[in-house]
């Protein structure tokens, strides 16, 4: 087992770095460009849905099922407009009243 681990480390350390071409020299020009932010939500959601989401964020109010479906459809439309071809939604319940939610979009 130790040999396999050492071989994996050796392989990882021998890889060449991948060259990445940034869209701009200034990171703030593109930072969070692929985030379904409040500004993006305002463009993709109805006024009612946007207000429901912001009330949930600011005051902890529950989101109605129809609003949640609209948010999901809007997020999908937004992601596809950015070239997303695949989507993963991962919800991991934790102990107590908390949980983690992760959404990932893949562009090819």
Secondary structure, 3 states (H helix, E strand, C coil): CHHHHHHHHHHHHHCCCCCCCCCCCCHHHCCCCCCCCHHHHHHHCCHHHHHHHHHHHHHCCCCCHHHHHHHHHHHHHHHHHCCEEEEEEEEEECCCCCEEEEEEEEEC
